Amino acid sequence: MAYALYEDAFGDSRNAQALACAADYAYLPEAEAVAKFKSDFGMAARLVSADNTQAYVCTSDDHIVVAFRGTESPTSIEGLKDWLLTDAVNLLMIPEGRLGTDLVAAGVAARFHQGFVNAIAEIWEPVYQAVDGELRKSDRPLWVTGHSLGGALALLGGWLFHRKMISVHQIYTFGGPMIGNAEAVAAIDREFKGKIFRFVHSPDPVPRLPMMSLIANQYSHCEKEVLVGEGAVGQDLLAPFRTLAGKAVDGVLNATLIDDVWNDIAARVAAHGMASYRKLIDSLLK
């Protein structure tokens, strides 16, 4: 199937369909992904990889797409357990490392998830260099996308592009977790007003994370959330977590409760998968 991007349409289901496909292809091995981007998008793709973080930078005469890869396997989120639950409170901090200055520009009260910051730091420089080099050849709309961890990286990457004076046309994420506190995401929302579209499958637990205390969560989300799936409107997506959180002592989950919460999350990992997201977004176009 051939996919197209529509520059003048914001939050359009056709763009969501195309970028969901790009986020899905980001999980593929390089040779397979390069072939898929060429056949289905008419784009030349290159894999940028550093340590445990990967992204595809895809280009055509008309567009540039950066698709960040999520967890190594799109059907498993086990590697994110500590980041999303166990250590979530301790990881919400003033950014450290090479990118700290650019992220601190979000405001004195802004706090970001240090695990996600470390992940984008691993890959940022080669991604930036690839995109900057392409834009120097010809100015084109830059689209950024990702699923799961890749969605978190897409938002952080968008902010870093902005700090480098590179305009990001639109950002689409799928099943992405929260990346920072209210002050951090408010800064991102101000700079990308009407350009961020977070697609959330109703039963998917990952967009409701990270949180250690499920009673008093300091994390927040960027706008705009787009709920997909039957029963999305008005659904209490945190209801299963609230039941378990009621067993917390002083608002903190002990190790046993953390395991119970994680088991509930893992049982619904299919709702988090790109196959579910792509099917639901495809249905929006029918």
C-alpha positions as CSV (number, residue, x, y, z in Angstrom):
1,M,0.0,0.0,0.0
2,A,1.3,3.5,-0.9
3,Y,1.1,6.1,1.9
4,A,1.1,9.9,1.5
5,L,1.5,12.8,3.9
6,Y,-0.8,15.8,3.7
7,E,1.0,19.0,4.7
8,D,-2.0,21.2,5.1
9,A,-4.0,18.7,7.2
10,F,-3.3,18.7,10.9
11,G,-4.4,15.6,12.9
12,D,-5.8,14.1,9.8
13,S,-6.5,10.4,9.8
14,R,-4.5,9.9,6.6
15,N,-1.4,11.4,8.2
16,A,-2.0,9.2,11.3
17,Q,-2.3,6.1,9.1
18,A,0.9,6.9,7.3
19,L,2.9,7.7,10.5
20,A,1.5,4.8,12.4
21,C,2.9,2.7,9.6
22,A,6.3,4.5,9.8
23,A,6.4,3.9,13.6
24,D,5.7,0.2,13.0
25,Y,8.4,0.0,10.3
26,A,10.8,1.5,12.8
27,Y,10.9,-1.9,14.6
28,L,12.1,-3.8,11.4
29,P,15.7,-4.8,10.7
30,E,17.4,-2.2,8.6
31,A,17.3,-4.0,5.2
32,E,13.6,-4.8,5.5
33,A,12.7,-1.3,6.8
34,V,14.6,0.4,4.0
35,A,12.8,-1.7,1.4
36,K,9.4,-1.0,3.0
37,F,9.9,2.8,3.3
38,K,11.0,2.8,-0.4
39,S,8.0,0.7,-1.7
40,D,5.3,2.1,0.6
41,F,6.4,5.7,1.0
42,G,8.7,6.4,-1.9
43,M,11.3,7.5,0.7
44,A,15.0,6.7,1.2
45,A,15.5,5.5,4.7
46,R,18.6,5.1,6.9
47,L,18.9,3.6,10.3
48,V,20.5,5.7,13.0
49,S,21.6,3.5,16.0
50,A,23.5,4.2,19.2
51,D,23.6,1.8,22.1
52,N,20.0,0.8,22.8
53,T,18.3,3.6,20.9
54,Q,17.3,3.6,17.2
55,A,15.5,5.8,14.7
56,Y,14.9,5.9,10.9
57,V,15.5,9.1,9.1
58,C,13.4,8.9,5.9
59,T,13.5,11.4,3.0
60,S,11.9,12.2,-0.3
61,D,11.7,15.3,-2.4
62,D,8.6,16.5,-0.5
63,H,9.0,15.3,3.2
64,I,11.3,14.2,5.9
65,V,10.1,11.6,8.5
66,V,11.9,10.7,11.7
67,A,10.5,7.5,13.2
68,F,11.9,6.5,16.6
69,R,11.9,2.9,17.5
70,G,10.2,1.8,20.7
71,T,11.2,-1.1,22.9
72,E,13.2,-3.8,21.1
73,S,10.1,-6.0,20.7
74,P,6.8,-4.2,20.0
75,T,4.9,-7.0,21.7
76,S,6.8,-6.7,25.0
77,I,7.3,-3.8,27.4
78,E,9.1,-5.7,30.1
79,G,12.3,-3.6,29.6
80,L,10.4,-0.5,30.6
81,K,9.1,-1.8,34.0
82,D,11.5,0.2,36.1
83,W,11.1,3.4,34.1
84,L,7.3,3.2,34.0
85,L,6.6,2.0,37.5
86,T,9.3,1.0,40.0
87,D,11.6,4.0,39.7
88,A,9.3,6.5,38.1
89,V,9.2,9.0,40.9
90,N,13.0,9.1,41.3
91,L,13.5,9.5,37.5
92,L,11.4,12.7,37.4
93,M,14.2,15.3,37.7
94,I,16.0,18.3,36.3
95,P,17.6,17.0,33.1
96,E,21.2,16.0,33.3
97,G,23.8,15.3,30.7
98,R,24.6,16.8,27.3
99,L,21.1,17.8,26.5
100,G,20.3,19.3,30.0
101,T,20.6,22.9,28.9
102,D,18.2,22.6,26.0
103,L,15.6,20.8,28.2
104,V,16.0,23.2,31.1
105,A,14.9,25.9,28.7
106,A,11.4,24.5,29.2
107,G,11.4,26.4,32.5
108,V,12.9,26.4,36.0
109,A,10.1,24.1,37.4
110,A,10.2,21.7,34.4
111,R,11.2,18.1,35.2
112,F,11.7,15.3,32.7
113,H,11.9,11.6,32.9
114,Q,15.7,11.0,33.1
115,G,15.5,7.6,31.5
116,F,13.8,9.0,28.4
117,V,16.3,11.9,28.4
118,N,19.2,9.5,28.5
119,A,17.7,7.5,25.6
120,I,17.3,10.5,23.4
121,A,20.8,11.7,24.3
122,E,22.3,8.5,23.0
123,I,21.0,9.1,19.5
124,W,20.3,12.8,19.2
125,E,23.5,14.1,17.6
126,P,23.4,11.7,14.5
127,V,19.7,12.2,14.1
128,Y,20.1,16.0,14.2
129,Q,23.0,15.9,11.8
130,A,21.1,13.7,9.3
131,V,18.0,16.0,9.4
132,D,20.0,19.2,9.3
133,G,21.9,17.9,6.3
134,E,18.8,17.1,4.4
135,L,17.1,20.5,5.2
136,R,20.2,22.2,3.9
137,K,19.7,20.5,0.6
138,S,16.0,21.6,0.4
139,D,13.5,22.8,2.9
140,R,10.7,20.3,3.4
141,P,8.1,19.5,6.2
142,L,9.6,17.5,9.0
143,W,7.4,14.9,10.6
144,V,8.3,13.0,13.8
145,T,6.7,9.8,15.0
146,G,7.1,6.9,17.4
147,H,5.3,4.1,19.3
148,S,5.7,3.4,23.0
149,L,9.2,4.5,24.1
150,G,9.5,5.8,20.6
151,G,6.6,8.1,21.3
152,A,8.4,9.6,24.3
153,L,11.5,10.1,22.1
154,A,9.5,11.7,19.4
155,L,8.3,14.4,21.8
156,L,11.8,15.0,23.3
157,G,13.2,15.0,19.8
158,G,10.7,17.5,18.6
159,W,11.7,19.9,21.5
160,L,15.4,19.5,20.7
161,F,14.8,20.2,17.0
162,H,13.0,23.4,18.1
163,R,15.9,24.4,20.2
164,K,18.2,23.9,17.2
165,M,15.9,26.3,15.2
166,I,14.5,23.4,13.1
167,S,10.8,23.6,12.5
168,V,8.8,20.4,13.2
169,H,5.7,20.3,11.0
170,Q,3.7,17.7,13.1
171,I,4.4,15.0,15.7
172,Y,2.3,11.8,15.9
173,T,2.8,9.3,18.8
174,F,1.1,6.0,19.4
175,G,0.8,4.5,22.9
176,G,3.4,6.9,24.3
177,P,4.1,7.3,28.0
178,M,4.3,10.6,29.9
179,I,7.7,12.3,29.6
180,G,7.6,15.0,32.3
181,N,5.7,17.1,34.8
182,A,3.0,19.7,34.0
183,E,5.5,22.5,33.6
184,A,7.6,20.5,31.1
185,V,4.8,19.5,28.9
186,A,3.2,22.9,29.0
187,A,6.3,24.3,27.5
188,I,6.2,21.8,24.7
189,D,2.5,22.5,24.1
190,R,3.2,26.2,23.8
191,E,5.9,25.6,21.1
192,F,3.9,23.0,19.2
193,K,0.4,24.3,19.6
194,G,-1.9,22.3,17.3
195,K,1.0,20.1,16.0
196,I,1.1,17.2,18.5
197,F,-1.3,14.3,18.2
198,R,-1.1,11.5,20.7
199,F,-3.1,8.4,19.7
200,V,-4.2,6.3,22.6
201,H,-5.9,2.9,22.4
202,S,-8.5,2.9,25.2
203,P,-7.3,-0.3,27.0
204,D,-3.6,0.5,26.5
205,P,-2.1,1.1,30.0
206,V,1.2,2.6,28.9
207,P,-0.1,6.1,28.1
208,R,-1.2,6.2,31.8
209,L,2.3,5.7,32.9
210,P,4.9,6.4,34.4
211,M,3.5,6.4,37.9
212,M,4.7,4.9,41.1
213,S,2.1,6.4,43.4
214,L,-1.1,5.8,41.5
215,I,-2.8,8.2,43.8
216,A,-0.7,11.3,43.4
217,N,1.0,11.2,40.0
218,Q,3.3,14.1,39.1
219,Y,3.6,13.2,35.5
220,S,1.5,14.9,32.8
221,H,0.8,14.6,29.1
222,C,1.2,16.9,26.1
223,E,-1.9,17.7,24.1
224,K,-3.7,16.6,21.9
225,E,-4.8,13.1,23.0
226,V,-6.8,11.2,20.3
227,L,-8.6,8.2,21.8
228,V,-9.3,5.3,19.5
229,G,-11.1,2.1,20.1
230,E,-14.6,1.1,21.1
231,G,-15.8,2.8,24.3
232,A,-13.0,5.4,24.3
233,V,-15.2,8.3,25.2
234,G,-15.9,8.7,28.9
235,Q,-14.0,5.5,29.8
236,D,-12.1,5.5,33.1
237,L,-8.8,4.3,31.8
238,L,-7.3,4.2,35.3
239,A,-10.0,2.1,36.9
240,P,-7.9,-1.1,37.1
241,F,-5.0,0.8,38.6
242,R,-7.1,2.6,41.1
243,T,-8.3,-0.7,42.6
244,L,-4.7,-1.8,43.2
245,A,-3.6,1.7,44.3
246,G,-6.2,1.5,47.1
247,K,-4.0,-1.1,48.8
248,A,-1.0,1.3,48.9
249,V,0.4,2.6,52.2
250,D,0.9,6.3,52.3
251,G,0.4,6.5,48.6
252,V,3.3,4.3,47.8
253,L,3.2,0.8,46.3
254,N,5.3,-1.9,47.9
255,A,7.2,-4.4,45.8
256,T,4.3,-6.9,45.8
257,L,1.8,-4.3,44.6
258,I,4.2,-3.1,42.0
259,D,4.3,-6.7,40.6
260,D,0.5,-6.9,40.7
261,V,0.1,-3.7,38.8
262,W,2.8,-4.8,36.3
263,N,1.1,-8.1,35.8
264,D,-2.2,-6.3,35.0
265,I,-0.3,-4.1,32.5
266,A,1.5,-7.0,30.9
267,A,-1.9,-8.8,30.5
268,R,-3.0,-6.0,28.2
269,V,0.1,-5.6,26.2
270,A,-1.8,-6.6,23.0
271,A,-3.7,-3.3,23.3
272,H,-0.4,-1.5,23.3
273,G,0.9,-3.2,20.2
274,M,1.2,-1.4,16.9
275,A,-1.0,-4.0,15.2
276,S,-3.9,-2.8,17.4
277,Y,-3.1,0.9,16.7
278,R,-2.8,0.4,13.0
279,K,-6.1,-1.5,12.7
280,L,-8.0,1.1,14.7
281,I,-6.5,4.0,12.8
282,D,-7.2,2.3,9.5
283,S,-10.8,2.0,10.6
284,L,-11.1,5.7,10.9
285,L,-10.6,6.0,7.1
286,K,-13.4,3.6,6.2
